[in-house]
């Protein structure tokens, strides 16, 4: 079985997002975090979280990239329980039973993205179109096959789509200093 874990290749997540996920957290797409938000009203870090963040389950922090990793059934069960607890504590789930049912679906969707070799990186682009939230995923693999990743490794990008906007990391960082 394979699941997603957050990964941090450089410190950019720590200033792009309100809260960055810690490296190695179990992760899901986390689009449910925006269910009651009008994406057109989001600015700055909240907008960056909407557009490109995977949700780390322990900290409820955001990560630009996730990594496909080997997992056990116990890992999956723990991920479901952690997410169910977070849904009750932070997202208004009415009870643990309903939260657990939602968590099972969210973890299953994340697992469906793992149909790639171990250590494959996945990036997300989220957008709002016609009142619906759409997700597009990019698959990043080390050039020449699996090897340890470094912050400045060369990667082959598969299934790349052209997002309609870009994020200026320097403007975001400067805005935080003011």
GISUL-V224337 format. One record per helix or strand of 2 or more residues. SS is the DSSP state (hx for helix, st for strand). FROM is the first residue (numbers start at 0). TO is the last residue. If there is no record, write none. Layout:
[[SS	FROM	TO] [SS	FROM	TO]]
//
This chain:
[[st	1	6] [hx	12	15] [st	25	27] [hx	30	33] [hx	38	40] [hx	43	51] [st	53	55] [st	61	62] [st	64	69] [hx	72	89] [hx	95	111] [st	120	128] [st	131	141] [st	154	157] [hx	168	176]]
//
